[in-house]
Amino acid sequence: MLGYLVTGMSNRAIAMELVLADETVKSHVRSIYRKLEVGDRASAVAVALREGIFR
């Protein structure tokens, strides 16, 4: 899921790609925020790229 955030996909686009409900994607994204200790999408992407979590 983090890879989709890094590529700039919206929650709705991710949901359509993975055949999930929008709310399921939102839940996963919130979990990613908690694990990375960030508060928003841009910060999550920045941490993922800076820490080499996603290339």
mmCIF entry with sequence, helices, sheets and N, C-alpha, C, O atoms, coordinates in Angstrom:
data_MODEL
# 
_entry.id   MODEL 
# 
_entity.id                         1 
_entity.type                       polymer 
_entity.pdbx_number_of_molecules   1 
# 
_entity_poly.entity_id                      1 
_entity_poly.type                           'polypeptide(L)' 
_entity_poly.nstd_linkage                   no 
_entity_poly.nstd_monomer                   no 
_entity_poly.pdbx_seq_one_letter_code       MLGYLVTGMSNRAIAMELVLADETVKSHVRSIYRKLEVGDRASAVAVALREGIFR 
_entity_poly.pdbx_seq_one_letter_code_can   MLGYLVTGMSNRAIAMELVLADETVKSHVRSIYRKLEVGDRASAVAVALREGIFR 
_entity_poly.pdbx_strand_id                 A 
# 
loop_
_entity_poly_seq.entity_id 
_entity_poly_seq.num 
_entity_poly_seq.mon_id 
_entity_poly_seq.hetero 
1 1  MET n 
1 2  LEU n 
1 3  GLY n 
1 4  TYR n 
1 5  LEU n 
1 6  VAL n 
1 7  THR n 
1 8  GLY n 
1 9  MET n 
1 10 SER n 
1 11 ASN n 
1 12 ARG n 
1 13 ALA n 
1 14 ILE n 
1 15 ALA n 
1 16 MET n 
1 17 GLU n 
1 18 LEU n 
1 19 VAL n 
1 20 LEU n 
1 21 ALA n 
1 22 ASP n 
1 23 GLU n 
1 24 THR n 
1 25 VAL n 
1 26 LYS n 
1 27 SER n 
1 28 HIS n 
1 29 VAL n 
1 30 ARG n 
1 31 SER n 
1 32 ILE n 
1 33 TYR n 
1 34 ARG n 
1 35 LYS n 
1 36 LEU n 
1 37 GLU n 
1 38 VAL n 
1 39 GLY n 
1 40 ASP n 
1 41 ARG n 
1 42 ALA n 
1 43 SER n 
1 44 ALA n 
1 45 VAL n 
1 46 ALA n 
1 47 VAL n 
1 48 ALA n 
1 49 LEU n 
1 50 ARG n 
1 51 GLU n 
1 52 GLY n 
1 53 ILE n 
1 54 PHE n 
1 55 ARG n 
# 
_struct_asym.id          A 
_struct_asym.entity_id   1 
# 
loop_
_struct_conf.conf_type_id 
_struct_conf.id 
_struct_conf.pdbx_PDB_helix_id 
_struct_conf.beg_label_comp_id 
_struct_conf.beg_label_asym_id 
_struct_conf.beg_label_seq_id 
_struct_conf.pdbx_beg_PDB_ins_code 
_struct_conf.end_label_comp_id 
_struct_conf.end_label_asym_id 
_struct_conf.end_label_seq_id 
_struct_conf.pdbx_end_PDB_ins_code 
_struct_conf.beg_auth_comp_id 
_struct_conf.beg_auth_asym_id 
_struct_conf.beg_auth_seq_id 
_struct_conf.end_auth_comp_id 
_struct_conf.end_auth_asym_id 
_struct_conf.end_auth_seq_id 
_struct_conf.pdbx_PDB_helix_class 
_struct_conf.details 
_struct_conf.pdbx_PDB_helix_length 
HELX_P HELX_P1 AA1 LEU A 2  ? VAL A 6  ? LEU A 2  VAL A 6  1 ? 5  
HELX_P HELX_P2 AA2 ASN A 11 ? LEU A 18 ? ASN A 11 LEU A 18 1 ? 8  
HELX_P HELX_P3 AA3 ASP A 22 ? LEU A 36 ? ASP A 22 LEU A 36 1 ? 15 
HELX_P HELX_P4 AA4 ARG A 41 ? ARG A 50 ? ARG A 41 ARG A 50 1 ? 10 
# 
_struct_conf_type.id          HELX_P 
_struct_conf_type.criteria    ? 
_struct_conf_type.reference   ? 
# 
loop_
_atom_site.group_PDB 
_atom_site.id 
_atom_site.type_symbol 
_atom_site.label_atom_id 
_atom_site.label_alt_id 
_atom_site.label_comp_id 
_atom_site.label_asym_id 
_atom_site.label_entity_id 
_atom_site.label_seq_id 
_atom_site.pdbx_PDB_ins_code 
_atom_site.Cartn_x 
_atom_site.Cartn_y 
_atom_site.Cartn_z 
_atom_site.occupancy 
_atom_site.B_iso_or_equiv 
_atom_site.pdbx_formal_charge 
_atom_site.auth_seq_id 
_atom_site.auth_comp_id 
_atom_site.auth_asym_id 
_atom_site.auth_atom_id 
_atom_site.pdbx_PDB_model_num 
ATOM 1   N N  . MET A 1 1  ? 0.823   -1.189 0.000  1.00 0.00 ? 1  MET A N  1 
ATOM 2   C CA . MET A 1 1  ? 0.000   0.000  0.000  1.00 0.00 ? 1  MET A CA 1 
ATOM 3   C C  . MET A 1 1  ? 0.867   1.253  0.000  1.00 0.00 ? 1  MET A C  1 
ATOM 4   O O  . MET A 1 1  ? 0.527   2.241  -0.652 1.00 0.00 ? 1  MET A O  1 
ATOM 5   N N  . LEU A 1 2  ? 1.979   1.224  0.721  1.00 0.00 ? 2  LEU A N  1 
ATOM 6   C CA . LEU A 1 2  ? 2.856   2.396  0.774  1.00 0.00 ? 2  LEU A CA 1 
ATOM 7   C C  . LEU A 1 2  ? 3.357   2.763  -0.625 1.00 0.00 ? 2  LEU A C  1 
ATOM 8   O O  . LEU A 1 2  ? 3.501   3.942  -0.949 1.00 0.00 ? 2  LEU A O  1 
ATOM 9   N N  . GLY A 1 3  ? 3.613   1.775  -1.425 1.00 0.00 ? 3  GLY A N  1 
ATOM 10  C CA . GLY A 1 3  ? 4.063   2.036  -2.792 1.00 0.00 ? 3  GLY A CA 1 
ATOM 11  C C  . GLY A 1 3  ? 3.065   2.848  -3.584 1.00 0.00 ? 3  GLY A C  1 
ATOM 12  O O  . GLY A 1 3  ? 3.451   3.703  -4.380 1.00 0.00 ? 3  GLY A O  1 
ATOM 13  N N  . TYR A 1 4  ? 1.788   2.593  -3.378 1.00 0.00 ? 4  TYR A N  1 
ATOM 14  C CA . TYR A 1 4  ? 0.754   3.367  -4.063 1.00 0.00 ? 4  TYR A CA 1 
ATOM 15  C C  . TYR A 1 4  ? 0.760   4.814  -3.593 1.00 0.00 ? 4  TYR A C  1 
ATOM 16  O O  . TYR A 1 4  ? 0.531   5.729  -4.384 1.00 0.00 ? 4  TYR A O  1 
ATOM 17  N N  . LEU A 1 5  ? 1.022   5.023  -2.300 1.00 0.00 ? 5  LEU A N  1 
ATOM 18  C CA . LEU A 1 5  ? 1.096   6.390  -1.787 1.00 0.00 ? 5  LEU A CA 1 
ATOM 19  C C  . LEU A 1 5  ? 2.276   7.125  -2.416 1.00 0.00 ? 5  LEU A C  1 
ATOM 20  O O  . LEU A 1 5  ? 2.165   8.287  -2.806 1.00 0.00 ? 5  LEU A O  1 
ATOM 21  N N  . VAL A 1 6  ? 3.400   6.433  -2.507 1.00 0.00 ? 6  VAL A N  1 
ATOM 22  C CA . VAL A 1 6  ? 4.603   7.041  -3.075 1.00 0.00 ? 6  VAL A CA 1 
ATOM 23  C C  . VAL A 1 6  ? 4.374   7.441  -4.531 1.00 0.00 ? 6  VAL A C  1 
ATOM 24  O O  . VAL A 1 6  ? 4.884   8.468  -4.978 1.00 0.00 ? 6  VAL A O  1 
ATOM 25  N N  . THR A 1 7  ? 3.619   6.647  -5.266 1.00 0.00 ? 7  THR A N  1 
ATOM 26  C CA . THR A 1 7  ? 3.375   6.980  -6.671 1.00 0.00 ? 7  THR A CA 1 
ATOM 27  C C  . THR A 1 7  ? 2.317   8.063  -6.847 1.00 0.00 ? 7  THR A C  1 
ATOM 28  O O  . THR A 1 7  ? 2.062   8.509  -7.965 1.00 0.00 ? 7  THR A O  1 
ATOM 29  N N  . GLY A 1 8  ? 1.697   8.487  -5.742 1.00 0.00 ? 8  GLY A N  1 
ATOM 30  C CA . GLY A 1 8  ? 0.758   9.607  -5.813 1.00 0.00 ? 8  GLY A CA 1 
ATOM 31  C C  . GLY A 1 8  ? -0.687  9.215  -6.029 1.00 0.00 ? 8  GLY A C  1 
ATOM 32  O O  . GLY A 1 8  ? -1.519  10.076 -6.315 1.00 0.00 ? 8  GLY A O  1 
ATOM 33  N N  . MET A 1 9  ? -1.004  7.953  -5.903 1.00 0.00 ? 9  MET A N  1 
ATOM 34  C CA . MET A 1 9  ? -2.391  7.525  -6.117 1.00 0.00 ? 9  MET A CA 1 
ATOM 35  C C  . MET A 1 9  ? -3.289  7.979  -4.976 1.00 0.00 ? 9  MET A C  1 
ATOM 36  O O  . MET A 1 9  ? -2.874  8.001  -3.818 1.00 0.00 ? 9  MET A O  1 
ATOM 37  N N  . SER A 1 10 ? -4.508  8.335  -5.310 1.00 0.00 ? 10 SER A N  1 
ATOM 38  C CA . SER A 1 10 ? -5.495  8.709  -4.301 1.00 0.00 ? 10 SER A CA 1 
ATOM 39  C C  . SER A 1 10 ? -6.031  7.449  -3.621 1.00 0.00 ? 10 SER A C  1 
ATOM 40  O O  . SER A 1 10 ? -5.852  6.337  -4.118 1.00 0.00 ? 10 SER A O  1 
ATOM 41  N N  . ASN A 1 11 ? -6.685  7.641  -2.486 1.00 0.00 ? 11 ASN A N  1 
ATOM 42  C CA . ASN A 1 11 ? -7.291  6.503  -1.796 1.00 0.00 ? 11 ASN A CA 1 
ATOM 43  C C  . ASN A 1 11 ? -8.290  5.797  -2.700 1.00 0.00 ? 11 ASN A C  1 
ATOM 44  O O  . ASN A 1 11 ? -8.331  4.568  -2.748 1.00 0.00 ? 11 ASN A O  1 
ATOM 45  N N  . ARG A 1 12 ? -9.083  6.565  -3.406 1.00 0.00 ? 12 ARG A N  1 
ATOM 46  C CA . ARG A 1 12 ? -10.087 5.981  -4.295 1.00 0.00 ? 12 ARG A CA 1 
ATOM 47  C C  . ARG A 1 12 ? -9.425  5.163  -5.404 1.00 0.00 ? 12 ARG A C  1 
ATOM 48  O O  . ARG A 1 12 ? -9.891  4.071  -5.728 1.00 0.00 ? 12 ARG A O  1 
ATOM 49  N N  . ALA A 1 13 ? -8.355  5.676  -5.980 1.00 0.00 ? 13 ALA A N  1 
ATOM 50  C CA . ALA A 1 13 ? -7.653  4.950  -7.046 1.00 0.00 ? 13 ALA A CA 1 
ATOM 51  C C  . ALA A 1 13 ? -7.032  3.659  -6.504 1.00 0.00 ? 13 ALA A C  1 
ATOM 52  O O  . ALA A 1 13 ? -7.053  2.624  -7.169 1.00 0.00 ? 13 ALA A O  1 
ATOM 53  N N  . ILE A 1 14 ? -6.483  3.733  -5.297 1.00 0.00 ? 14 ILE A N  1 
ATOM 54  C CA . ILE A 1 14 ? -5.916  2.538  -4.669 1.00 0.00 ? 14 ILE A CA 1 
ATOM 55  C C  . ILE A 1 14 ? -7.014  1.509  -4.442 1.00 0.00 ? 14 ILE A C  1 
ATOM 56  O O  . ILE A 1 14 ? -6.831  0.323  -4.716 1.00 0.00 ? 14 ILE A O  1 
ATOM 57  N N  . ALA A 1 15 ? -8.150  1.968  -3.940 1.00 0.00 ? 15 ALA A N  1 
ATOM 58  C CA . ALA A 1 15 ? -9.278  1.069  -3.688 1.00 0.00 ? 15 ALA A CA 1 
ATOM 59  C C  . ALA A 1 15 ? -9.719  0.374  -4.977 1.00 0.00 ? 15 ALA A C  1 
ATOM 60  O O  . ALA A 1 15 ? -9.982  -0.828 -4.984 1.00 0.00 ? 15 ALA A O  1 
ATOM 61  N N  . MET A 1 16 ? -9.795  1.133  -6.053 1.00 0.00 ? 16 MET A N  1 
ATOM 62  C CA . MET A 1 16 ? -10.210 0.547  -7.330 1.00 0.00 ? 16 MET A CA 1 
ATOM 63  C C  . MET A 1 16 ? -9.170  -0.458 -7.827 1.00 0.00 ? 16 MET A C  1 
ATOM 64  O O  . MET A 1 16 ? -9.526  -1.525 -8.328 1.00 0.00 ? 16 MET A O  1 
ATOM 65  N N  . GLU A 1 17 ? -7.896  -0.122 -7.692 1.00 0.00 ? 17 GLU A N  1 
ATOM 66  C CA . GLU A 1 17 ? -6.815  -0.993 -8.139 1.00 0.00 ? 17 GLU A CA 1 
ATOM 67  C C  . GLU A 1 17 ? -6.803  -2.321 -7.375 1.00 0.00 ? 17 GLU A C  1 
ATOM 68  O O  . GLU A 1 17 ? -6.595  -3.384 -7.960 1.00 0.00 ? 17 GLU A O  1 
ATOM 69  N N  . LEU A 1 18 ? -7.028  -2.241 -6.068 1.00 0.00 ? 18 LEU A N  1 
ATOM 70  C CA . LEU A 1 18 ? -6.947  -3.434 -5.224 1.00 0.00 ? 18 LEU A CA 1 
ATOM 71  C C  . LEU A 1 18 ? -8.300  -4.086 -4.960 1.00 0.00 ? 18 LEU A C  1 
ATOM 72  O O  . LEU A 1 18 ? -8.384  -5.092 -4.256 1.00 0.00 ? 18 LEU A O  1 
ATOM 73  N N  . VAL A 1 19 ? -9.354  -3.510 -5.526 1.00 0.00 ? 19 VAL A N  1 
ATOM 74  C CA . VAL A 1 19 ? -10.726 -3.989 -5.341 1.00 0.00 ? 19 VAL A CA 1 
ATOM 75  C C  . VAL A 1 19 ? -11.059 -4.054 -3.841 1.00 0.00 ? 19 VAL A C  1 
ATOM 76  O O  . VAL A 1 19 ? -11.439 -5.094 -3.304 1.00 0.00 ? 19 VAL A O  1 
ATOM 77  N N  . LEU A 1 20 ? -10.897 -2.901 -3.200 1.00 0.00 ? 20 LEU A N  1 
ATOM 78  C CA . LEU A 1 20 ? -11.213 -2.745 -1.786 1.00 0.00 ? 20 LEU A CA 1 
ATOM 79  C C  . LEU A 1 20 ? -12.176 -1.572 -1.620 1.00 0.00 ? 20 LEU A C  1 
ATOM 80  O O  . LEU A 1 20 ? -12.318 -0.739 -2.514 1.00 0.00 ? 20 LEU A O  1 
ATOM 81  N N  . ALA A 1 21 ? -12.825 -1.522 -0.480 1.00 0.00 ? 21 ALA A N  1 
ATOM 82  C CA . ALA A 1 21 ? -13.672 -0.377 -0.160 1.00 0.00 ? 21 ALA A CA 1 
ATOM 83  C C  . ALA A 1 21 ? -12.788 0.811  0.190  1.00 0.00 ? 21 ALA A C  1 
ATOM 84  O O  . ALA A 1 21 ? -11.680 0.641  0.700  1.00 0.00 ? 21 ALA A O  1 
ATOM 85  N N  . ASP A 1 22 ? -13.284 2.019  -0.086 1.00 0.00 ? 22 ASP A N  1 
ATOM 86  C CA . ASP A 1 22 ? -12.547 3.242  0.246  1.00 0.00 ? 22 ASP A CA 1 
ATOM 87  C C  . ASP A 1 22 ? -12.172 3.273  1.723  1.00 0.00 ? 22 ASP A C  1 
ATOM 88  O O  . ASP A 1 22 ? -11.057 3.657  2.075  1.00 0.00 ? 22 ASP A O  1 
ATOM 89  N N  . GLU A 1 23 ? -13.088 2.876  2.573  1.00 0.00 ? 23 GLU A N  1 
ATOM 90  C CA . GLU A 1 23 ? -12.837 2.897  4.016  1.00 0.00 ? 23 GLU A CA 1 
ATOM 91  C C  . GLU A 1 23 ? -11.727 1.930  4.416  1.00 0.00 ? 23 GLU A C  1 
ATOM 92  O O  . GLU A 1 23 ? -10.980 2.201  5.356  1.00 0.00 ? 23 GLU A O  1 
ATOM 93  N N  . THR A 1 24 ? -11.613 0.818  3.718  1.00 0.00 ? 24 THR A N  1 
ATOM 94  C CA . THR A 1 24 ? -10.536 -0.142 4.001  1.00 0.00 ? 24 THR A CA 1 
ATOM 95  C C  . THR A 1 24 ? -9.191  0.484  3.684  1.00 0.00 ? 24 THR A C  1 
ATOM 96  O O  . THR A 1 24 ? -8.236  0.346  4.449  1.00 0.00 ? 24 THR A O  1 
ATOM 97  N N  . VAL A 1 25 ? -9.119  1.167  2.565  1.00 0.00 ? 25 VAL A N  1 
ATOM 98  C CA . VAL A 1 25 ? -7.878  1.842  2.184  1.00 0.00 ? 25 VAL A CA 1 
ATOM 99  C C  . VAL A 1 25 ? -7.553  2.923  3.211  1.00 0.00 ? 25 VAL A C  1 
ATOM 100 O O  . VAL A 1 25 ? -6.403  3.043  3.633  1.00 0.00 ? 25 VAL A O  1 
ATOM 101 N N  . LYS A 1 26 ? -8.539  3.702  3.614  1.00 0.00 ? 26 LYS A N  1 
ATOM 102 C CA . LYS A 1 26 ? -8.311  4.749  4.617  1.00 0.00 ? 26 LYS A CA 1 
ATOM 103 C C  . LYS A 1 26 ? -7.764  4.151  5.903  1.00 0.00 ? 26 LYS A C  1 
ATOM 104 O O  . LYS A 1 26 ? -6.872  4.729  6.525  1.00 0.00 ? 26 LYS A O  1 
ATOM 105 N N  . SER A 1 27 ? -8.283  3.017  6.302  1.00 0.00 ? 27 SER A N  1 
ATOM 106 C CA . SER A 1 27 ? -7.815  2.347  7.509  1.00 0.00 ? 27 SER A CA 1 
ATOM 107 C C  . SER A 1 27 ? -6.360  1.921  7.370  1.00 0.00 ? 27 SER A C  1 
ATOM 108 O O  . SER A 1 27 ? -5.569  2.100  8.297  1.00 0.00 ? 27 SER A O  1 
ATOM 109 N N  . HIS A 1 28 ? -6.008  1.370  6.239  1.00 0.00 ? 28 HIS A N  1 
ATOM 110 C CA . HIS A 1 28 ? -4.629  0.952  5.997  1.00 0.00 ? 28 HIS A CA 1 
ATOM 111 C C  . HIS A 1 28 ? -3.689  2.156  5.966  1.00 0.00 ? 28 HIS A C  1 
ATOM 112 O O  . HIS A 1 28 ? -2.582  2.100  6.502  1.00 0.00 ? 28 HIS A O  1 
ATOM 113 N N  . VAL A 1 29 ? -4.131  3.231  5.342  1.00 0.00 ? 29 VAL A N  1 
ATOM 114 C CA . VAL A 1 29 ? -3.310  4.444  5.268  1.00 0.00 ? 29 VAL A CA 1 
ATOM 115 C C  . VAL A 1 29 ? -3.081  5.010  6.672  1.00 0.00 ? 29 VAL A C  1 
ATOM 116 O O  . VAL A 1 29 ? -1.968  5.426  6.994  1.00 0.00 ? 29 VAL A O  1 
ATOM 117 N N  . ARG A 1 30 ? -4.109  5.030  7.499  1.00 0.00 ? 30 ARG A N  1 
ATOM 118 C CA . ARG A 1 30 ? -3.951  5.499  8.883  1.00 0.00 ? 30 ARG A CA 1 
ATOM 119 C C  . ARG A 1 30 ? -2.946  4.617  9.633  1.00 0.00 ? 30 ARG A C  1 
ATOM 120 O O  . ARG A 1 30 ? -2.148  5.115  10.428 1.00 0.00 ? 30 ARG A O  1 
ATOM 121 N N  . SER A 1 31 ? -2.990  3.326  9.378  1.00 0.00 ? 31 SER A N  1 
ATOM 122 C CA . SER A 1 31 ? -2.042  2.406  10.008 1.00 0.00 ? 31 SER A CA 1 
ATOM 123 C C  . SER A 1 31 ? -0.612  2.723  9.574  1.00 0.00 ? 31 SER A C  1 
ATOM 124 O O  . SER A 1 31 ? 0.311   2.687  10.387 1.00 0.00 ? 31 SER A O  1 
ATOM 125 N N  . ILE A 1 32 ? -0.440  3.026  8.322  1.00 0.00 ? 32 ILE A N  1 
ATOM 126 C CA . ILE A 1 32 ? 0.878   3.408  7.807  1.00 0.00 ? 32 ILE A CA 1 
ATOM 127 C C  . ILE A 1 32 ? 1.352   4.674  8.508  1.00 0.00 ? 32 ILE A C  1 
ATOM 128 O O  . ILE A 1 32 ? 2.511   4.756  8.917  1.00 0.00 ? 32 ILE A O  1 
ATOM 129 N N  . TYR A 1 33 ? 0.472   5.660  8.652  1.00 0.00 ? 33 TYR A N  1 
ATOM 130 C CA . TYR A 1 33 ? 0.824   6.908  9.344  1.00 0.00 ? 33 TYR A CA 1 
ATOM 131 C C  . TYR A 1 33 ? 1.298   6.611  10.765 1.00 0.00 ? 33 TYR A C  1 
ATOM 132 O O  . TYR A 1 33 ? 2.312   7.148  11.210 1.00 0.00 ? 33 TYR A O  1 
ATOM 133 N N  . ARG A 1 34 ? 0.564   5.757  11.475 1.00 0.00 ? 34 ARG A N  1 
ATOM 134 C CA . ARG A 1 34 ? 0.936   5.415  12.851 1.00 0.00 ? 34 ARG A CA 1 
ATOM 135 C C  . ARG A 1 34 ? 2.303   4.740  12.892 1.00 0.00 ? 34 ARG A C  1 
ATOM 136 O O  . ARG A 1 34 ? 3.147   5.081  13.721 1.00 0.00 ? 34 ARG A O  1 
ATOM 137 N N  . LYS A 1 35 ? 2.513   3.793  12.004 1.00 0.00 ? 35 LYS A N  1 
ATOM 138 C CA . LYS A 1 35 ? 3.779   3.048  12.006 1.00 0.00 ? 35 LYS A CA 1 
ATOM 139 C C  . LYS A 1 35 ? 4.965   3.944  11.658 1.00 0.00 ? 35 LYS A C  1 
ATOM 140 O O  . LYS A 1 35 ? 6.056   3.767  12.199 1.00 0.00 ? 35 LYS A O  1 
ATOM 141 N N  . LEU A 1 36 ? 4.757   4.893  10.767 1.00 0.00 ? 36 LEU A N  1 
ATOM 142 C CA . LEU A 1 36 ? 5.832   5.807  10.378 1.00 0.00 ? 36 LEU A CA 1 
ATOM 143 C C  . LEU A 1 36 ? 5.905   7.027  11.287 1.00 0.00 ? 36 LEU A C  1 
ATOM 144 O O  . LEU A 1 36 ? 6.812   7.850  11.165 1.00 0.00 ? 36 LEU A O  1 
ATOM 145 N N  . GLU A 1 37 ? 4.938   7.136  12.205 1.00 0.00 ? 37 GLU A N  1 
ATOM 146 C CA . GLU A 1 37 ? 4.859   8.257  13.139 1.00 0.00 ? 37 GLU A CA 1 
ATOM 147 C C  . GLU A 1 37 ? 4.769   9.598  12.414 1.00 0.00 ? 37 GLU A C  1 
ATOM 148 O O  . GLU A 1 37 ? 5.514   10.534 12.703 1.00 0.00 ? 37 GLU A O  1 
ATOM 149 N N  . VAL A 1 38 ? 3.842   9.662  11.471 1.00 0.00 ? 38 VAL A N  1 
ATOM 150 C CA . VAL A 1 38 ? 3.594   10.890 10.708 1.00 0.00 ? 38 VAL A CA 1 
ATOM 151 C C  . VAL A 1 38 ? 2.102   11.214 10.759 1.00 0.00 ? 38 VAL A C  1 
ATOM 152 O O  . VAL A 1 38 ? 1.289   10.405 11.208 1.00 0.00 ? 38 VAL A O  1 
ATOM 153 N N  . GLY A 1 39 ? 1.765   12.404 10.293 1.00 0.00 ? 39 GLY A N  1 
ATOM 154 C CA . GLY A 1 39 ? 0.376   12.826 10.358 1.00 0.00 ? 39 GLY A CA 1 
ATOM 155 C C  . GLY A 1 39 ? -0.297  13.023 9.017  1.00 0.00 ? 39 GLY A C  1 
ATOM 156 O O  . GLY A 1 39 ? -1.497  13.290 8.959  1.00 0.00 ? 39 GLY A O  1 
ATOM 157 N N  . ASP A 1 40 ? 0.462   12.896 7.934  1.00 0.00 ? 40 ASP A N  1 
ATOM 158 C CA . ASP A 1 40 ? -0.168  13.104 6.634  1.00 0.00 ? 40 ASP A CA 1 
ATOM 159 C C  . ASP A 1 40 ? 0.555   12.324 5.538  1.00 0.00 ? 40 ASP A C  1 
ATOM 160 O O  . ASP A 1 40 ? 1.615   11.736 5.750  1.00 0.00 ? 40 ASP A O  1 
ATOM 161 N N  . ARG A 1 41 ? -0.058  12.344 4.373  1.00 0.00 ? 41 ARG A N  1 
ATOM 162 C CA . ARG A 1 41 ? 0.410   11.570 3.219  1.00 0.00 ? 41 ARG A CA 1 
ATOM 163 C C  . ARG A 1 41 ? 1.808   12.011 2.767  1.00 0.00 ? 41 ARG A C  1 
ATOM 164 O O  . ARG A 1 41 ? 2.678   11.178 2.513  1.00 0.00 ? 41 ARG A O  1 
ATOM 165 N N  . ALA A 1 42 ? 2.011   13.323 2.671  1.00 0.00 ? 42 ALA A N  1 
ATOM 166 C CA . ALA A 1 42 ? 3.304   13.842 2.213  1.00 0.00 ? 42 ALA A CA 1 
ATOM 167 C C  . ALA A 1 42 ? 4.429   13.417 3.151  1.00 0.00 ? 42 ALA A C  1 
ATOM 168 O O  . ALA A 1 42 ? 5.511   13.039 2.701  1.00 0.00 ? 42 ALA A O  1 
ATOM 169 N N  . SER A 1 43 ? 4.174   13.480 4.436  1.00 0.00 ? 43 SER A N  1 
ATOM 170 C CA . SER A 1 43 ? 5.184   13.079 5.412  1.00 0.00 ? 43 SER A CA 1 
ATOM 171 C C  . SER A 1 43 ? 5.468   11.583 5.323  1.00 0.00 ? 43 SER A C  1 
ATOM 172 O O  . SER A 1 43 ? 6.617   11.160 5.452  1.00 0.00 ? 43 SER A O  1 
ATOM 173 N N  . ALA A 1 44 ? 4.445   10.793 5.106  1.00 0.00 ? 44 ALA A N  1 
ATOM 174 C CA . ALA A 1 44 ? 4.623   9.347  4.963  1.00 0.00 ? 44 ALA A CA 1 
ATOM 175 C C  . ALA A 1 44 ? 5.504   9.035  3.760  1.00 0.00 ? 44 ALA A C  1 
ATOM 176 O O  . ALA A 1 44 ? 6.401   8.195  3.835  1.00 0.00 ? 44 ALA A O  1 
ATOM 177 N N  . VAL A 1 45 ? 5.240   9.717  2.657  1.00 0.00 ? 45 VAL A N  1 
ATOM 178 C CA . VAL A 1 45 ? 6.035   9.512  1.447  1.00 0.00 ? 45 VAL A CA 1 
ATOM 179 C C  . VAL A 1 45 ? 7.476   9.956  1.690  1.00 0.00 ? 45 VAL A C  1 
ATOM 180 O O  . VAL A 1 45 ? 8.414   9.270  1.286  1.00 0.00 ? 45 VAL A O  1 
ATOM 181 N N  . ALA A 1 46 ? 7.652   11.096 2.347  1.00 0.00 ? 46 ALA A N  1 
ATOM 182 C CA . ALA A 1 46 ? 9.000   11.604 2.625  1.00 0.00 ? 46 ALA A CA 1 
ATOM 183 C C  . ALA A 1 46 ? 9.783   10.619 3.480  1.00 0.00 ? 46 ALA A C  1 
ATOM 184 O O  . ALA A 1 46 ? 10.945  10.335 3.187  1.00 0.00 ? 46 ALA A O  1 
ATOM 185 N N  . VAL A 1 47 ? 9.168   10.096 4.525  1.00 0.00 ? 47 VAL A N  1 
ATOM 186 C CA . VAL A 1 47 ? 9.847   9.135  5.398  1.00 0.00 ? 47 VAL A CA 1 
ATOM 187 C C  . VAL A 1 47 ? 10.180  7.865  4.619  1.00 0.00 ? 47 VAL A C  1 
ATOM 188 O O  . VAL A 1 47 ? 11.284  7.333  4.736  1.00 0.00 ? 47 VAL A O  1 
ATOM 189 N N  . ALA A 1 48 ? 9.237   7.386  3.835  1.00 0.00 ? 48 ALA A N  1 
ATOM 190 C CA . ALA A 1 48 ? 9.459   6.157  3.065  1.00 0.00 ? 48 ALA A CA 1 
ATOM 191 C C  . ALA A 1 48 ? 10.645  6.309  2.122  1.00 0.00 ? 48 ALA A C  1 
ATOM 192 O O  . ALA A 1 48 ? 11.453  5.389  1.992  1.00 0.00 ? 48 ALA A O  1 
ATOM 193 N N  . LEU A 1 49 ? 10.757  7.446  1.471  1.00 0.00 ? 49 LEU A N  1 
ATOM 194 C CA . LEU A 1 49 ? 11.856  7.657  0.538  1.00 0.00 ? 49 LEU A CA 1 
ATOM 195 C C  . LEU A 1 49 ? 13.179  7.910  1.269  1.00 0.00 ? 49 LEU A C  1 
ATOM 196 O O  . LEU A 1 49 ? 14.222  7.384  0.880  1.00 0.00 ? 49 LEU A O  1 
ATOM 197 N N  . ARG A 1 50 ? 13.123  8.713  2.321  1.00 0.00 ? 50 ARG A N  1 
ATOM 198 C CA . ARG A 1 50 ? 14.333  9.055  3.072  1.00 0.00 ? 50 ARG A CA 1 
ATOM 199 C C  . ARG A 1 50 ? 14.943  7.832  3.756  1.00 0.00 ? 50 ARG A C  1 
ATOM 200 O O  . ARG A 1 50 ? 16.162  7.660  3.767  1.00 0.00 ? 50 ARG A O  1 
ATOM 201 N N  . GLU A 1 51 ? 14.086  6.990  4.323  1.00 0.00 ? 51 GLU A N  1 
ATOM 202 C CA . GLU A 1 51 ? 14.563  5.824  5.055  1.00 0.00 ? 51 GLU A CA 1 
ATOM 203 C C  . GLU A 1 51 ? 14.806  4.614  4.158  1.00 0.00 ? 51 GLU A C  1 
ATOM 204 O O  . GLU A 1 51 ? 15.265  3.574  4.631  1.00 0.00 ? 51 GLU A O  1 
ATOM 205 N N  . GLY A 1 52 ? 14.505  4.740  2.884  1.00 0.00 ? 52 GLY A N  1 
ATOM 206 C CA . GLY A 1 52 ? 14.732  3.645  1.962  1.00 0.00 ? 52 GLY A CA 1 
ATOM 207 C C  . GLY A 1 52 ? 13.711  2.521  2.099  1.00 0.00 ? 52 GLY A C  1 
ATOM 208 O O  . GLY A 1 52 ? 13.952  1.402  1.647  1.00 0.00 ? 52 GLY A O  1 
ATOM 209 N N  . ILE A 1 53 ? 12.573  2.816  2.722  1.00 0.00 ? 53 ILE A N  1 
ATOM 210 C CA . ILE A 1 53 ? 11.515  1.821  2.876  1.00 0.00 ? 53 ILE A CA 1 
ATOM 211 C C  . ILE A 1 53 ? 10.940  1.468  1.521  1.00 0.00 ? 53 ILE A C  1 
ATOM 212 O O  . ILE A 1 53 ? 10.572  0.322  1.262  1.00 0.00 ? 53 ILE A O  1 
ATOM 213 N N  . PHE A 1 54 ? 10.869  2.468  0.665  1.00 0.00 ? 54 PHE A N  1 
ATOM 214 C CA . PHE A 1 54 ? 10.362  2.266  -0.690 1.00 0.00 ? 54 PHE A CA 1 
ATOM 215 C C  . PHE A 1 54 ? 11.263  3.014  -1.631 1.00 0.00 ? 54 PHE A C  1 
ATOM 216 O O  . PHE A 1 54 ? 11.624  4.163  -1.376 1.00 0.00 ? 54 PHE A O  1 
ATOM 217 N N  . ARG A 1 55 ? 11.627  2.378  -2.711 1.00 0.00 ? 55 ARG A N  1 
ATOM 218 C CA . ARG A 1 55 ? 12.512  3.019  -3.699 1.00 0.00 ? 55 ARG A CA 1 
ATOM 219 C C  . ARG A 1 55 ? 11.800  3.158  -5.009 1.00 0.00 ? 55 ARG A C  1 
ATOM 220 O O  . ARG A 1 55 ? 12.372  3.673  -5.970 1.00 0.00 ? 55 ARG A O  1 
# 
